[in-house]
Amino acid sequence: MIAPIEGFSKLSKEAKISWIAKHYTHNSEQTLELLQQYWNKDAQLQKLHDEFIENTITNFYLPFGIAPNFLINDRLYAIPMAIEESSVVAAASKAAKFWLSRGGFKTTILGTEKVGQVHFMYTGDAEKLAQFFSALKPQLLANVASITKNMEKRGGGISGIELRNKTAELENYYQLHCTFETMNAMGANFINSCLEVFAKTLKAEAQNYPAFTDQEKDIEIVMSILSNNVPNCVVRAEVSCAVNDLKPQDAASSLEFAKKMVRAVNIAKVEPFRAVTHNKGIMNGIDAVVLATGNDFRAIEAGAHAYASKDGKYTSLTHASIEDDQFKFWIEIPLAIGTVGGLTNLHPLVKVALEILQNPTAKELMEIVAVAGLAQNFAAVKSLVTTGIQQGHMKMHLLNILNQLGATEAEKQTLVNHFKKNTASHSAVVTAFEALRNNV
């Protein structure tokens, strides 16, 4: 039985690896060699990566790709994507090329408001608490002035603070619901810093409020934290064209294709089992750009899925319609992202990604990310209603299978050519590989 270890975080990287390899792997020398293969040869660059998180032992690489030909608001972009899943970059690129000659993508920022909350328990008269809050509000703002000063200079800051009575949901539970504008920063540290000051002020000033009883003065702060649910930090991205201009090569007719697209999206609107996979495809595109630009894809995922459920049922994030012989396909999605702060100022590849995107503002990056999600969804639904998803996906997955089988470069080229004309399922690839290897 492996014994627990004390002080693991204080060990050197080499000592951490030695302990892990000895106790949790079958071949410690082989493990050490493998981990070291993924270290940066530049010691300073490796040190930078080591300090991103705790207990680092090596780097975990993801492919960094480019999806070109995105025309967004009449401006041409090449979009960086960091992702391991086959066919995502290819699908996004194909959708971008499809819409390039049909007017491209149009976007609109619907809001940029972020949210944070101070959660607290109060046992007493709700009306007295409301009166206390009204008197306290100027003090709350004054006490964070040193934090908000620079943000306000850039046009951001605190846009609202309100007291919310949540006792109907949980006994004695109240909150300060706060809204923020954080400009080009995602703003998590800024928001959390403000909230913690609010919490301290709330608790301290309650002790001195003359209308409170001793019991009412004893406000209990539970926690102070931003929310990744940002229903008012939303961007809309859309494409449209005349139905007659829509026809792809693999569709029977433009109108039939348009109807199939609308029906497929409508199914995702009413059927949660389909909606989850439908939206996962959207997030394939969104997460890849979010990750490449140093933003928090987990927060984006959480906010997006909450938004998909905002009307009480989980549903599609995209929409499609045919109106007056025009096909329209669009998405509205919350995206709390930034172009300054965090990894955007530290990770060398993030800096390159933002440079490739022409150093966008946070609003412009919201637009780009939303377009990537819309393009990914268009490509996926288009495949589903025409050739089927597996034909394109398995051809892109072909090299992964061949690498797993240990194919040589010559064998890969032979089999890639073979599957240009044949269906590439996993079993078909294995059978073809074995036949080639055995000269059958």
Disulfide bonds with the S-S distance in Angstrom:
none
